[in-house]
Amino acid sequence: MKVPVEVIKQKVEALHEFNPMLGHRGCRLGITYPEIYAMQVRAIIEAACNLKKKGIKIIPEIMIPLVGTKKELDILKDLSIETLNKVFAEKGTQVEYMIGTMIEVPRAALTADRVAESAEFFSFGTNDLTQMTLGFSRDDSGSFMGAYLDQGIYDKDVFQSIDEEGVGFLIQLAVEKGRKTKKDLKIGICGEHGGDPSSIAFCNKVGMNYVSCSPYRVPIARLAAAQAVLRQKK
């Protein structure tokens, strides 16, 4: 790239954070460095256009992460549309696409009716939503979670199974508010909770369209989803 090592070192030091989990990441990075998101959107849409030319239909879903306000989503959605239109012009073809957001910040859940005005889908990032709602670090909670479970403060590890009373309340509220704005809003979940049977049952109960999880948990997730639907029909 013909950039001096010293310049790179200075940039690394400038971006250093004391609490990166609550820092300069997700959509915040896209707001301050839009070229990063433009590059990612370009890669997604170029790949989709190339697949279309091979006769493979694909509808990419561009998900803006860590949104807390509608304005963040609006800015990055506009950037995404501008970028993909450039790619369409270059490729001489177009593909269908969707632009939505990952609900990970409690504020986004509380204002989901406003966020839904600009989103075509919601995907709940429950790992971060749990961290921000409970004030627990997912990486550090192991040092005290055992004591919390032993003393019955929580019935299950909140990073393995959704805390339905707290985090679950925010999720249900966001689903209701989002669907009030857009009746057919596509809603799902991503993260480790997406492979937990009790969490999947909760997702079905609040009206989600899908769950997503790690590949090795897919068989369990499929079974749990089927069981949740059958229980609902009884």
Residue frames as a rotation matrix with the C-alpha (Angstrom) as fourth column:
MET 1
0.557 0.830 0.000 0.00
0.830 -0.557 0.000 0.00
0.000 0.000 -1.000 0.00
LYS 2
-0.179 -0.767 0.616 3.11
0.646 -0.563 -0.515 2.21
0.742 0.306 0.597 0.11
VAL 3
0.717 0.398 0.572 2.22
-0.216 -0.653 0.725 3.45
0.662 -0.644 -0.383 3.60
PRO 4
-0.331 -0.926 0.181 5.10
-0.481 0.000 -0.877 3.84
0.812 -0.378 -0.445 6.09
VAL 5
-0.230 0.177 -0.957 5.06
0.618 0.786 -0.004 1.47
0.752 -0.592 -0.290 9.06
GLU 6
-0.923 -0.194 -0.332 5.18
0.383 -0.540 -0.749 4.44
-0.034 -0.819 0.573 11.41
VAL 7
-0.667 0.744 0.045 1.90
-0.670 -0.625 0.400 5.77
0.325 0.237 0.916 9.99
ILE 8
0.014 0.652 -0.758 0.23
-0.058 0.757 0.651 2.41
0.998 0.035 0.048 10.61
LYS 9
-0.495 -0.288 -0.820 1.57
0.751 0.334 -0.570 2.33
0.438 -0.898 0.051 14.18
GLN 10
-0.991 0.129 0.021 0.21
-0.126 -0.897 -0.424 5.82
-0.036 -0.423 0.905 14.82
LYS 11
-0.309 0.932 -0.189 -3.22
-0.673 -0.074 0.736 4.79
0.671 0.355 0.650 13.51
VAL 12
-0.059 0.230 -0.972 -3.25
0.406 0.895 0.187 1.69
0.912 -0.383 -0.146 15.72
GLU 13
-0.770 -0.309 -0.558 -2.35
0.629 -0.224 -0.744 3.77
0.105 -0.924 0.367 18.77
ALA 14
-0.873 0.473 0.119 -5.01
-0.467 -0.881 0.076 6.36
0.140 0.011 0.990 17.92
LEU 15
-0.034 0.907 -0.419 -7.68
-0.567 0.328 0.756 3.65
0.823 0.263 0.503 17.75
HIS 16
-0.733 -0.283 -0.619 -6.65
0.289 0.694 -0.660 1.99
0.616 -0.662 -0.427 21.04
GLU 17
0.099 0.847 0.522 -9.55
-0.492 -0.414 0.766 1.77
0.865 -0.333 0.376 23.51
PHE 18
-0.753 -0.321 0.574 -9.86
-0.649 0.227 -0.726 0.97
0.102 -0.919 -0.380 27.21
ASN 19
-0.369 0.709 0.601 -13.29
-0.120 0.605 -0.787 -0.66
-0.922 -0.362 -0.138 26.77
PRO 20
-0.917 -0.115 -0.383 -13.58
-0.376 -0.078 0.924 -1.76
-0.136 0.990 0.028 23.13
MET 21
-0.680 0.725 0.108 -16.85
0.731 0.682 0.022 -3.65
-0.058 0.094 -0.994 23.73
LEU 22
0.378 0.823 -0.424 -18.52
0.753 -0.540 -0.376 -0.27
-0.539 -0.177 -0.824 24.23
GLY 23
-0.180 -0.648 -0.740 -16.27
0.100 -0.761 0.642 1.61
-0.979 0.042 0.202 21.88
HIS 24
-0.078 -0.006 -0.997 -15.49
-0.808 -0.585 0.067 2.33
-0.584 0.811 0.041 18.28
ARG 25
-0.926 -0.166 0.338 -17.02
0.014 0.882 0.472 -0.66
-0.376 0.442 -0.814 16.50
GLY 26
-0.165 0.915 0.369 -20.10
0.780 0.350 -0.519 -1.75
-0.603 0.202 -0.771 14.58
CYS 27
0.517 0.476 0.711 -21.93
0.832 -0.475 -0.287 1.03
0.201 0.740 -0.642 12.79
ARG 28
0.817 -0.272 -0.508 -19.81
0.061 -0.836 0.545 3.59
-0.573 -0.476 -0.667 14.69
LEU 29
-0.258 -0.942 0.213 -16.84
0.295 0.133 0.946 2.49
-0.920 0.307 0.244 12.62
GLY 30
-0.201 0.271 0.941 -18.91
0.977 0.120 0.174 2.92
-0.066 0.955 -0.289 9.45
ILE 31
0.844 0.524 -0.115 -19.95
0.526 -0.850 -0.014 6.42
-0.105 -0.048 -0.993 10.47
THR 32
0.603 -0.670 -0.433 -16.35
-0.254 -0.675 0.692 7.57
-0.757 -0.307 -0.577 10.99
TYR 33
-0.607 -0.786 -0.119 -14.73
-0.420 0.190 0.888 5.45
-0.675 0.589 -0.445 8.25
PRO 34
0.407 0.909 -0.094 -17.44
-0.562 0.168 -0.810 5.06
-0.720 0.383 0.579 5.57
GLU 35
0.031 -0.460 -0.887 -14.91
-0.972 0.191 -0.134 3.64
0.231 0.867 -0.442 3.11
ILE 36
-0.868 -0.323 0.377 -14.83
-0.435 0.861 -0.263 0.43
-0.240 -0.392 -0.888 5.20
TYR 37
-0.163 0.896 0.414 -18.56
-0.012 0.417 -0.909 -0.14
-0.987 -0.153 -0.058 4.81
ALA 38
0.478 0.280 -0.832 -18.48
-0.782 -0.295 -0.549 0.88
-0.399 0.914 0.078 1.15
MET 39
-0.487 -0.753 -0.443 -15.80
-0.858 0.508 0.079 -1.78
0.165 0.419 -0.893 0.59
GLN 40
-0.823 0.189 0.536 -17.83
-0.120 0.864 -0.489 -4.46
-0.555 -0.467 -0.688 2.38
VAL 41
0.243 0.967 -0.073 -21.06
-0.210 -0.021 -0.977 -3.65
-0.947 0.252 0.199 0.53
ARG 42
0.223 -0.255 -0.941 -19.18
-0.969 -0.165 -0.185 -3.62
-0.108 0.953 -0.284 -2.78
ALA 43
-0.805 -0.594 -0.003 -17.76
-0.593 0.804 0.051 -7.08
-0.028 0.043 -0.999 -2.05
ILE 44
-0.494 0.707 0.506 -21.21
0.045 0.602 -0.797 -8.47
-0.868 -0.372 -0.329 -1.21
ILE 45
0.479 0.787 -0.388 -22.95
-0.320 -0.255 -0.912 -7.02
-0.817 0.562 0.130 -4.26
GLU 46
-0.079 -0.579 -0.812 -20.15
-0.996 0.024 0.080 -7.85
-0.027 0.815 -0.579 -6.70
ALA 47
-0.911 -0.252 0.325 -20.30
-0.289 0.955 -0.069 -11.47
-0.293 -0.157 -0.943 -5.52
ALA 48
-0.144 0.951 0.275 -24.08
0.100 0.291 -0.952 -11.52
-0.985 -0.109 -0.137 -5.90
CYS 49
0.475 0.273 -0.837 -23.88
-0.717 -0.432 -0.547 -10.09
-0.511 0.860 -0.009 -9.43
ASN 50
-0.501 -0.744 -0.443 -21.23
-0.865 0.446 0.230 -12.65
0.027 0.498 -0.867 -10.39
LEU 51
-0.795 0.271 0.543 -23.45
0.027 0.909 -0.415 -15.47
-0.606 -0.315 -0.730 -9.11
LYS 52
0.256 0.939 -0.228 -26.42
-0.213 -0.175 -0.961 -14.12
-0.943 0.295 0.155 -11.05
LYS 53
0.168 -0.267 -0.949 -24.39
-0.974 -0.191 -0.119 -14.27
-0.150 0.945 -0.292 -14.26
LYS 54
-0.870 -0.481 -0.112 -23.74
-0.488 0.872 0.046 -17.95
0.076 0.095 -0.993 -13.48
GLY 55
-0.286 0.866 -0.410 -27.48
-0.243 0.349 0.905 -18.53
0.927 0.359 0.111 -13.18
ILE 56
-0.467 0.080 -0.881 -27.53
0.790 0.486 -0.374 -18.70
0.398 -0.870 -0.290 -9.38
LYS 57
0.250 0.644 0.723 -30.24
0.112 -0.761 0.639 -16.59
0.962 -0.078 -0.262 -7.74
ILE 58
-0.361 -0.377 -0.853 -29.21
0.901 0.097 -0.423 -14.93
0.242 -0.921 0.304 -4.51
ILE 59
0.521 0.528 0.671 -30.80
0.234 -0.844 0.482 -12.15
0.821 -0.094 -0.563 -2.43
PRO 60
-0.488 -0.803 -0.341 -28.11
0.586 -0.013 -0.810 -10.69
0.646 -0.595 0.478 -0.16
GLU 61
0.749 0.652 -0.114 -29.16
0.494 -0.436 0.752 -9.21
0.441 -0.620 -0.649 3.15
ILE 62
-0.306 -0.856 0.417 -26.93
0.311 -0.504 -0.806 -6.32
0.900 -0.117 0.420 4.19
MET 63
0.619 0.540 -0.570 -27.11
0.653 0.050 0.756 -6.03
0.436 -0.840 -0.322 7.98
ILE 64
0.010 -0.558 0.830 -25.93
-0.194 -0.815 -0.546 -2.85
0.981 -0.155 -0.116 9.71
PRO 65
0.054 -0.019 -0.998 -24.69
0.752 0.659 0.028 -3.79
0.658 -0.752 0.049 13.20
LEU 66
-0.465 -0.336 -0.819 -24.86
0.883 -0.250 -0.398 -2.08
-0.071 -0.908 0.413 16.61
VAL 67
-0.477 0.378 0.793 -27.38
0.217 -0.824 0.523 0.56
0.852 0.422 0.311 15.57
GLY 68
-0.688 0.266 -0.676 -28.81
0.691 -0.047 -0.722 2.59
-0.224 -0.963 -0.151 18.42
THR 69
-0.214 0.608 -0.765 -30.65
-0.130 -0.794 -0.594 5.28
-0.968 -0.028 0.249 16.46
LYS 70
0.638 0.538 0.551 -32.55
0.508 0.243 -0.826 5.51
-0.578 0.807 -0.118 13.18
LYS 71
0.825 -0.331 -0.459 -30.15
-0.497 -0.812 -0.307 8.22
-0.271 0.480 -0.834 12.00
GLU 72
-0.220 -0.927 0.304 -27.16
-0.597 0.375 0.709 5.84
-0.772 -0.026 -0.636 12.14
LEU 73
-0.157 0.244 0.957 -29.07
0.492 0.860 -0.139 3.36
-0.856 0.449 -0.255 10.01
ASP 74
0.842 0.534 -0.076 -30.21
0.235 -0.490 -0.840 6.06
-0.486 0.689 -0.538 7.59
ILE 75
0.438 -0.758 -0.484 -26.65
-0.773 -0.592 0.228 7.30
-0.459 0.274 -0.845 6.98
LEU 76
-0.549 -0.738 0.392 -25.22
-0.469 0.660 0.586 3.83
-0.692 0.138 -0.709 6.38
LYS 77
0.124 0.666 0.736 -28.23
0.521 0.587 -0.619 2.67
-0.844 0.461 -0.274 4.35
ASP 78
0.886 0.169 -0.431 -27.77
-0.204 -0.694 -0.690 5.64
-0.416 0.700 -0.581 2.01
LEU 79
-0.022 -0.979 -0.202 -24.07
-0.879 -0.077 0.471 4.81
-0.476 0.188 -0.859 1.70
SER 80
-0.455 -0.112 0.883 -24.90
0.034 0.989 0.143 1.17
-0.890 0.095 -0.446 0.95
ILE 81
0.542 0.751 0.376 -27.46
0.463 0.107 -0.880 2.04
-0.701 0.651 -0.290 -1.74
GLU 82
0.709 -0.369 -0.601 -25.06
-0.611 -0.747 -0.262 4.52
-0.353 0.553 -0.755 -3.36
THR 83
-0.338 -0.921 0.192 -22.33
-0.727 0.385 0.568 1.85
-0.597 0.052 -0.800 -3.41
LEU 84
-0.340 0.223 0.914 -24.44
0.310 0.944 -0.115 -0.98
-0.888 0.244 -0.390 -4.78
ASN 85
0.785 0.610 -0.110 -25.89
0.130 -0.336 -0.933 1.24
-0.606 0.718 -0.343 -7.52
LYS 86
0.262 -0.795 -0.547 -22.32
-0.895 -0.412 0.171 1.93
-0.361 0.445 -0.819 -8.65
VAL 87
-0.624 -0.486 0.612 -21.68
-0.311 0.873 0.376 -1.82
-0.717 0.044 -0.695 -8.78
PHE 88
0.233 0.797 0.557 -24.89
0.407 0.440 -0.800 -2.41
-0.883 0.413 -0.222 -10.75
ALA 89
0.819 0.051 -0.572 -23.77
-0.401 -0.662 -0.633 0.17
-0.411 0.748 -0.522 -13.30
GLU 90
-0.147 -0.974 -0.172 -20.32
-0.918 0.069 0.391 -1.38
-0.369 0.216 -0.904 -13.58
LYS 91
-0.683 -0.117 0.721 -21.63
-0.095 0.993 0.071 -4.94
-0.724 -0.020 -0.690 -13.86
GLY 92
-0.739 0.461 -0.491 -24.50
-0.630 -0.216 0.746 -4.12
0.238 0.861 0.450 -16.18
THR 93
-0.257 0.689 -0.677 -26.88
0.280 0.724 0.631 -6.15
0.925 -0.028 -0.379 -14.05
GLN 94
-0.323 0.209 0.923 -28.87
-0.826 -0.537 -0.168 -5.91
0.461 -0.817 0.346 -10.84
VAL 95
-0.603 0.195 -0.774 -29.90
0.391 0.917 -0.073 -8.23
0.695 -0.347 -0.629 -8.02
GLU 96
0.581 0.782 0.223 -32.57
0.025 -0.291 0.956 -8.04
0.813 -0.551 -0.189 -5.38
TYR 97
-0.587 -0.756 -0.289 -31.29
0.357 0.079 -0.931 -7.11
0.726 -0.650 0.224 -1.93
MET 98
0.673 0.725 -0.146 -32.44
0.450 -0.245 0.859 -6.20
0.587 -0.643 -0.491 1.56
ILE 99
-0.483 -0.779 0.399 -30.95
0.053 -0.481 -0.875 -3.75
0.874 -0.401 0.274 4.04
GLY 100
0.681 0.711 -0.176 -31.68
0.183 0.068 0.981 -4.20
0.709 -0.700 -0.084 7.72
THR 101
0.009 -0.668 0.744 -30.07
-0.729 -0.514 -0.453 -3.99
0.685 -0.538 -0.492 11.11
MET 102
-0.245 -0.149 -0.958 -28.88
0.511 0.820 -0.258 -6.04
0.824 -0.553 -0.124 14.02
ILE 103
0.561 0.489 0.667 -30.67
-0.356 -0.585 0.729 -5.10
0.747 -0.647 -0.154 17.25
GLU 104
0.027 -0.666 -0.746 -27.92
0.666 0.568 -0.483 -5.26
0.745 -0.484 0.459 19.88
VAL 105
-0.917 -0.339 0.211 -28.31
0.125 -0.746 -0.654 -1.95
0.379 -0.573 0.726 21.70
PRO 106
-0.510 0.769 -0.385 -31.20
0.771 0.211 -0.600 -1.55
-0.380 -0.603 -0.701 24.20
ARG 107
-0.447 0.338 -0.828 -32.01
-0.222 -0.939 -0.263 1.88
-0.867 0.067 0.494 22.73
ALA 108
-0.831 0.126 -0.542 -32.64
-0.535 0.091 0.840 0.29
0.155 0.988 -0.008 19.34
ALA 109
-0.742 0.588 -0.321 -35.08
0.591 0.801 0.099 -2.15
0.315 -0.116 -0.942 20.94
LEU 110
-0.390 0.585 -0.711 -36.87
0.605 -0.419 -0.677 0.65
-0.694 -0.694 -0.191 22.77
THR 111
-0.112 0.303 -0.946 -37.19
-0.503 -0.839 -0.208 2.74
-0.857 0.453 0.247 19.60
ALA 112
-0.670 -0.240 0.703 -37.76
0.304 0.776 0.553 -0.17
-0.678 0.584 -0.447 17.22
ASP 113
0.407 0.878 0.252 -40.81
0.675 -0.103 -0.731 1.46
-0.615 0.468 -0.634 15.66
ARG 114
0.691 -0.249 -0.678 -38.59
-0.446 -0.886 -0.129 4.31
-0.568 0.392 -0.723 14.41
VAL 115
-0.396 -0.911 0.115 -35.74
-0.507 0.321 0.800 2.01
-0.766 0.258 -0.589 13.39
ALA 116
-0.264 0.380 0.887 -38.17
0.538 0.821 -0.191 -0.15
-0.800 0.427 -0.421 11.41
GLU 117
0.704 0.507 -0.498 -38.99
-0.072 -0.646 -0.760 2.83
-0.707 0.570 -0.418 9.18
SER 118
0.348 -0.675 -0.650 -35.57
-0.929 -0.340 -0.145 2.35
-0.123 0.655 -0.746 7.56
ALA 119
-0.648 -0.634 0.422 -35.01
-0.611 0.764 0.207 -1.39
-0.454 -0.123 -0.883 8.08
GLU 120
-0.013 0.610 -0.793 -36.28
-0.849 0.413 0.331 -4.24
0.529 0.677 0.512 5.94
PHE 121
0.484 0.179 -0.857 -35.42
0.233 0.917 0.324 -6.78
0.844 -0.356 0.402 8.61
PHE 122
0.429 -0.376 0.821 -34.29
-0.889 -0.336 0.311 -7.09
0.159 -0.863 -0.479 12.24
SER 123
0.366 -0.326 -0.872 -31.83
0.215 0.941 -0.262 -9.66
0.906 -0.091 0.414 13.51
PHE 124
0.891 0.024 0.454 -31.33
-0.411 -0.380 0.828 -9.70
0.193 -0.925 -0.329 17.26
GLY 125
-0.019 -0.951 -0.307 -27.67
-0.102 0.307 -0.946 -9.95
0.995 0.014 -0.103 18.24
THR 126
0.819 0.573 -0.013 -28.45
-0.050 0.094 0.994 -11.40
0.571 -0.814 0.106 21.64
ASN 127
0.161 -0.831 -0.533 -24.84
0.920 0.322 -0.225 -11.77
0.358 -0.454 0.816 22.74
ASP 128
-0.792 -0.487 0.369 -24.34
0.378 -0.865 -0.330 -8.00
0.480 -0.122 0.869 22.81
LEU 129
-0.014 0.862 0.507 -27.94
-0.294 -0.488 0.822 -7.26
0.956 -0.137 0.260 23.79
THR 130
0.696 0.207 -0.687 -27.43
0.495 0.556 0.668 -9.43
0.520 -0.805 0.285 26.86
GLN 131
-0.287 -0.904 -0.316 -24.14
0.921 -0.169 -0.352 -7.74
0.265 -0.392 0.881 27.71
MET 132
-0.785 -0.062 0.616 -25.58
0.093 -0.996 0.018 -4.25
0.612 0.072 0.787 27.43
THR 133
0.232 0.954 0.188 -28.85
-0.230 -0.134 0.964 -5.03
0.945 -0.267 0.189 29.22
LEU 134
0.831 0.102 -0.547 -27.34
0.423 0.522 0.741 -6.87
0.361 -0.847 0.391 32.20
GLY 135
0.684 -0.655 0.321 -24.03
-0.704 -0.708 0.055 -5.04
0.191 -0.264 -0.945 32.32
PHE 136
0.595 -0.480 0.644 -22.20
-0.040 0.783 0.621 -8.40
-0.802 -0.395 0.447 32.15
SER 137
-0.037 -0.670 -0.741 -19.10
-0.976 -0.136 0.172 -8.93
-0.216 0.729 -0.649 30.04
ARG 138
0.877 0.387 -0.286 -19.52
-0.458 0.852 -0.252 -12.13
0.146 0.352 0.924 28.05
ASP 139
0.283 -0.868 -0.408 -15.77
-0.122 0.389 -0.913 -12.70
0.951 0.308 0.004 28.19
ASP 140
-0.664 -0.636 0.393 -15.44
-0.392 -0.151 -0.907 -12.13
0.637 -0.757 -0.149 31.94
SER 141
0.159 0.850 0.502 -18.72
-0.911 -0.069 0.406 -13.42
0.380 -0.522 0.764 33.39
GLY 142
0.349 -0.058 -0.935 -17.32
-0.006 0.998 -0.064 -16.92
0.937 0.028 0.348 33.84
SER 143
-0.691 -0.722 -0.040 -15.58
0.068 -0.011 -0.998 -15.77
0.720 -0.692 0.057 37.02
PHE 144
-0.864 0.392 0.316 -18.91
-0.442 -0.289 -0.849 -15.15
-0.241 -0.873 0.423 38.80
MET 145
-0.221 0.849 -0.479 -21.65
-0.829 0.096 0.552 -16.83
0.514 0.519 0.683 36.76
GLY 146
-0.434 0.009 -0.901 -21.21
0.200 0.976 -0.086 -20.10
0.878 -0.218 -0.426 38.65
ALA 147
-0.940 0.067 -0.333 -21.97
0.319 -0.164 -0.933 -18.37
-0.117 -0.984 0.133 41.95
TYR 148
-0.633 0.746 -0.207 -25.01
-0.757 -0.652 -0.032 -16.68
-0.159 0.137 0.978 40.42
LEU 149
-0.139 0.567 -0.812 -26.36
-0.537 0.646 0.543 -20.03
0.832 0.511 0.215 39.21
ASP 150
-0.641 -0.185 -0.745 -25.60
0.413 0.734 -0.539 -21.80
0.646 -0.653 -0.394 42.51
GLN 151
-0.896 0.261 -0.359 -27.50
0.227 -0.425 -0.876 -19.14
-0.381 -0.867 0.321 44.47
GLY 152
-0.215 0.898 0.383 -30.43
0.932 0.306 -0.193 -19.08
-0.291 0.315 -0.903 42.07
ILE 153
-0.333 0.069 -0.941 -29.97
-0.044 -0.997 -0.057 -15.48
-0.942 0.023 0.335 40.94
TYR 154
-0.073 0.338 -0.938 -30.37
-0.996 -0.075 0.050 -16.78
-0.053 0.938 0.342 37.40
ASP 155
0.656 0.402 0.639 -31.68
-0.405 0.902 -0.151 -20.22
-0.637 -0.159 0.755 36.45
LYS 156
0.674 -0.429 0.601 -29.38
0.707 0.610 -0.358 -20.56
-0.213 0.666 0.715 33.44
ASP 157
-0.432 -0.863 -0.262 -26.25
0.592 -0.490 0.640 -18.95
-0.680 0.121 0.723 32.06
VAL 158
0.416 0.708 -0.570 -27.65
0.087 -0.655 -0.750 -15.82
-0.905 0.263 -0.334 30.40
PHE 159
-0.143 -0.531 -0.835 -25.14
-0.849 -0.368 0.380 -16.14
-0.509 0.763 -0.399 27.56
GLN 160
-0.982 -0.126 0.141 -26.38
-0.052 0.897 0.439 -19.63
-0.182 0.424 -0.887 26.75
SER 161
-0.361 0.929 0.078 -30.13
0.914 0.336 0.230 -19.18
0.187 0.154 -0.970 27.25
ILE 162
-0.418 0.197 0.887 -32.07
0.176 -0.940 0.292 -15.92
0.891 0.278 0.358 26.82
ASP 163
-0.878 0.196 -0.436 -32.96
0.389 -0.237 -0.890 -14.05
-0.278 -0.951 0.132 30.01
GLU 164
-0.411 0.783 0.467 -36.63
0.773 0.029 0.633 -13.87
0.483 0.622 -0.617 29.10
GLU 165
0.386 0.625 -0.678 -37.66
0.899 -0.421 0.124 -11.52
-0.208 -0.658 -0.724 31.91
GLY 166
0.190 -0.406 -0.894 -35.11
0.140 -0.890 0.434 -8.82
-0.972 -0.208 -0.113 31.04
VAL 167
-0.775 -0.551 -0.309 -33.48
-0.259 -0.169 0.951 -9.27
-0.576 0.817 -0.012 27.64
GLY 168
-0.723 0.554 0.413 -36.53
0.688 0.631 0.358 -11.17
-0.062 0.543 -0.838 26.42
PHE 169
0.226 0.814 -0.536 -38.79
0.676 -0.527 -0.515 -8.28
-0.701 -0.246 -0.669 27.37
LEU 170
-0.148 -0.372 -0.916 -36.73
-0.369 -0.839 0.401 -5.93
-0.917 0.398 -0.013 25.19
ILE 171
-0.965 -0.224 0.139 -36.86
0.016 0.475 0.880 -8.43
-0.263 0.851 -0.455 22.32
GLN 172
-0.344 0.916 0.205 -40.63
0.916 0.375 -0.139 -8.85
-0.204 0.140 -0.969 22.53
LEU 173
0.281 0.410 -0.868 -41.10
0.308 -0.895 -0.323 -5.08
-0.909 -0.176 -0.378 22.76
ALA 174
-0.497 -0.579 -0.647 -38.91
-0.440 -0.474 0.763 -4.54
-0.748 0.663 -0.020 19.69
VAL 175
-0.887 0.245 0.391 -40.79
0.445 0.676 0.587 -7.19
-0.121 0.695 -0.709 17.72
GLU 176
0.042 0.989 -0.141 -44.14
0.913 -0.095 -0.397 -5.59
-0.406 -0.112 -0.907 18.57
LYS 177
0.287 0.029 -0.958 -42.98
0.002 -1.000 -0.029 -2.03
-0.958 0.006 -0.287 17.87
GLY 178
-0.737 -0.633 -0.237 -41.17
-0.267 -0.050 0.962 -3.02
-0.621 0.772 -0.132 14.67
ARG 179
-0.758 0.508 0.408 -44.19
0.651 0.611 0.450 -4.88
-0.021 0.607 -0.795 13.30
LYS 180
0.198 0.814 -0.545 -46.45
0.633 -0.531 -0.563 -1.97
-0.749 -0.234 -0.621 14.22
THR 181
-0.042 -0.317 -0.948 -44.44
-0.484 -0.823 0.297 0.08
-0.874 0.471 -0.119 11.71
LYS 182
-0.361 -0.114 -0.926 -44.01
-0.904 0.286 0.318 -2.73
0.228 0.952 -0.206 9.16
LYS 183
0.502 0.732 0.461 -46.47
-0.827 0.563 0.007 -5.57
-0.254 -0.384 0.887 9.46
ASP 184
0.988 -0.096 -0.120 -44.36
0.035 0.900 -0.434 -8.01
0.150 0.425 0.893 7.42
LEU 185
0.392 -0.895 0.211 -40.98
-0.899 -0.421 -0.116 -7.06
0.193 -0.144 -0.971 8.92
LYS 186
0.559 -0.298 -0.774 -38.66
0.074 0.948 -0.311 -10.06
0.826 0.117 0.552 8.71
ILE 187
0.398 -0.357 0.845 -37.28
-0.884 -0.397 0.248 -10.79
0.247 -0.845 -0.474 12.19
GLY 188
0.665 -0.233 -0.709 -34.76
0.174 0.972 -0.156 -13.32
0.726 -0.020 0.687 13.43
ILE 189
0.863 -0.422 0.278 -31.93
-0.385 -0.191 0.903 -13.95
-0.328 -0.886 -0.327 15.83
CYS 190
0.529 -0.773 -0.351 -28.21
0.001 0.414 -0.910 -14.55
0.849 0.482 0.220 15.49
GLY 191
-0.141 -0.604 0.784 -25.69
-0.904 -0.244 -0.351 -15.56
0.404 -0.758 -0.512 18.12
GLU 192
-0.913 -0.356 -0.201 -25.24
-0.250 0.876 -0.412 -18.51
0.323 -0.326 -0.889 20.43
HIS 193
-0.546 0.775 0.318 -28.79
-0.439 0.058 -0.896 -18.23
-0.714 -0.629 0.309 21.78
GLY 194
0.064 0.588 -0.807 -29.99
-0.996 -0.010 -0.086 -19.25
-0.058 0.809 0.585 18.32
GLY 195
-0.321 -0.229 -0.919 -28.90
-0.416 0.906 -0.081 -22.81
0.851 0.356 -0.386 19.03
ASP 196
-0.978 0.006 0.211 -30.46
-0.200 0.282 -0.938 -23.13
-0.065 -0.960 -0.274 22.50
PRO 197
-0.655 0.753 -0.060 -33.78
0.596 0.564 0.571 -25.06
0.464 0.338 -0.819 22.54
SER 198
-0.033 0.692 -0.721 -35.48
0.918 -0.265 -0.296 -22.93
-0.396 -0.672 -0.626 25.22
SER 199
-0.484 -0.202 -0.851 -34.36
-0.027 -0.969 0.246 -19.72
-0.874 0.142 0.464 23.50
ILE 200
-0.989 0.144 -0.029 -35.67
-0.014 0.110 0.994 -21.02
0.146 0.984 -0.106 20.17
ALA 201
-0.324 0.919 -0.224 -39.04
0.926 0.356 0.123 -21.73
0.192 -0.167 -0.967 21.79
PHE 202
-0.065 0.239 -0.969 -39.07
0.530 -0.815 -0.236 -18.15
-0.846 -0.529 -0.073 23.08
CYS 203
-0.828 -0.314 -0.464 -38.22
-0.202 -0.606 0.769 -16.81
-0.523 0.731 0.439 19.60
ASN 204
-0.794 0.600 0.098 -41.12
0.430 0.441 0.788 -18.75
0.429 0.668 -0.608 18.13
LYS 205
-0.135 0.780 -0.612 -43.46
0.971 -0.019 -0.239 -17.47
-0.198 -0.626 -0.754 20.84
VAL 206
-0.117 0.051 -0.992 -42.69
0.203 -0.976 -0.074 -13.81
-0.972 -0.210 0.104 20.12
GLY 207
0.758 0.649 0.069 -43.19
0.155 -0.077 -0.985 -14.33
-0.633 0.757 -0.159 16.37
MET 208
-0.101 -0.862 -0.497 -39.73
-0.607 -0.342 0.717 -14.47
-0.788 0.374 -0.488 14.82
ASN 209
0.701 0.347 -0.623 -39.28
-0.711 0.284 -0.643 -15.82
-0.047 0.894 0.446 11.29
TYR 210
0.631 -0.567 -0.530 -35.98
0.102 0.738 -0.667 -17.65
0.769 0.367 0.523 11.79
VAL 211
0.828 -0.550 0.112 -33.04
-0.227 -0.145 0.963 -18.40
-0.513 -0.823 -0.245 14.07
SER 212
0.632 -0.732 -0.256 -29.37
-0.258 0.114 -0.959 -18.48
0.731 0.672 -0.117 13.12
CYS 213
0.836 -0.358 0.415 -26.59
-0.369 0.193 0.909 -20.25
-0.406 -0.913 0.029 14.99
SER 214
-0.210 -0.976 -0.059 -23.16
-0.843 0.150 0.517 -21.86
-0.495 0.158 -0.854 14.76
PRO 215
-0.137 0.152 -0.979 -22.98
-0.844 0.500 0.196 -24.67
0.519 0.852 0.060 12.16
TYR 216
-0.835 -0.273 -0.478 -22.48
-0.065 0.911 -0.407 -27.43
0.546 -0.309 -0.779 14.72
ARG 217
-0.817 0.577 0.019 -25.69
-0.018 0.008 -1.000 -26.41
-0.577 -0.817 0.004 16.52
VAL 218
-0.624 0.584 -0.519 -27.89
-0.769 -0.341 0.541 -26.44
0.139 0.736 0.662 13.40
PRO 219
-0.572 0.454 -0.683 -29.29
0.120 0.871 0.477 -29.99
0.811 0.191 -0.553 13.96
ILE 220
-0.664 0.320 -0.676 -30.36
0.733 0.100 -0.672 -29.12
-0.147 -0.942 -0.302 17.52
ALA 221
-0.783 0.343 -0.519 -31.82
-0.266 -0.939 -0.219 -25.81
-0.563 -0.034 0.826 16.34
ARG 222
-0.669 0.544 -0.507 -33.86
-0.537 0.119 0.835 -27.47
0.514 0.831 0.213 13.59
LEU 223
-0.520 0.453 -0.724 -35.28
0.560 0.821 0.112 -30.01
0.645 -0.347 -0.681 16.03
ALA 224
-0.685 0.223 -0.694 -36.06
0.584 -0.402 -0.706 -27.38
-0.436 -0.888 0.145 18.67
ALA 225
-0.821 0.387 -0.419 -37.76
-0.519 -0.812 0.266 -25.15
-0.237 0.436 0.868 16.08
ALA 226
-0.554 0.622 -0.553 -39.96
-0.203 0.543 0.815 -28.02
0.807 0.564 -0.175 14.90
GLN 227
-0.516 0.337 -0.788 -40.88
0.795 0.530 -0.295 -28.93
0.318 -0.779 -0.541 18.49
ALA 228
-0.835 0.174 -0.522 -41.75
0.155 -0.836 -0.526 -25.29
-0.528 -0.521 0.671 19.28
VAL 229
-0.713 0.586 -0.385 -44.13
-0.662 -0.382 0.644 -25.13
0.230 0.714 0.661 16.30
LEU 230
-0.442 0.546 -0.712 -45.80
0.195 0.833 0.518 -28.42
0.876 0.090 -0.474 17.24
ARG 231
-0.651 0.179 -0.738 -46.28
0.753 0.033 -0.657 -27.31
-0.093 -0.983 -0.157 20.86
GLN 232
-0.875 0.297 -0.383 -47.81
-0.273 -0.955 -0.118 -24.06
-0.400 0.001 0.916 19.62
LYS 233
-0.607 0.644 -0.466 -50.33
-0.531 0.108 0.841 -25.97
0.592 0.757 0.276 17.48
LYS 234
-0.694 0.336 -0.637 -51.57
0.547 0.822 -0.162 -28.12
0.469 -0.461 -0.754 20.39
